[in-house]
């Protein structure tokens, strides 16, 4: 399990997260996890932290590379 979040302070405290890509070079695995939620006190449900679980059986494994 891992967390993605921020402290809610600053000029850009509301983030919209479409997806997360995690690479594990030692195992040769890449995980693509959809989120499509806001991280921010003024948007969505007001949460600034999301928890994600990496599960080989249920997480889409992909070589997708997002836009920079």
N, C-alpha and C positions, 0 to 999 in steps of 0.2 A: 504494500500500500504506500502511496505517496501523497503529498499535499502540494497544492498550488495556491498561492495567495499573496496578499500584500497587507501592509499595516493601515491602509485607508487614509493615509496622510499625503498631501501633495496636490499639485495642480491636475494630475491625471489619475484620480483615485478610482475611477470606474473603468474596468476593462471588460470587453466582450471577448470571450475565449471560444473560438470555433472548434478547435481541436488541439491535441497535444501529440507530439511524436517523441518517443523515447527510444534511444538506441543503446543497446548493451553490446559494445564491441567484443568483449571477451566471450560472450555466448553466440555472437553473430545474429542476435535477434533485434528486430525493430518492431515497436508497437505503435499503432495509430489509434488514439482514443478520442472519440467525439465528445464534445462538451456542450457547445451552443448555449452558454449561460453567461450572465454577467457576474463579475466579481466587483462589488462596489456597494457602498451603503446607500447610494441614491438611485440605484437601478436594480431591476429584477427583484429578488427576494431579500436583498440587503446583506447577503453574506460576502465576506472578503476572502474566504478560504473554502476550497473544495477538496474533497478526498477522493482519490481514485485507486482502484485496485487493478493490479496487473495480474491477469489470470490467463495462462496460455490457452485454456479451453474456450474462453469467452471474449477475449480481446482480439480485435482484428489485427493481424500482422500484415504489414504493408511496406512497400519501398517508397511510398508517397513522399514527396518533398513539397512543403508549402511555399507560398510566396514570401519573399523577404521584404 
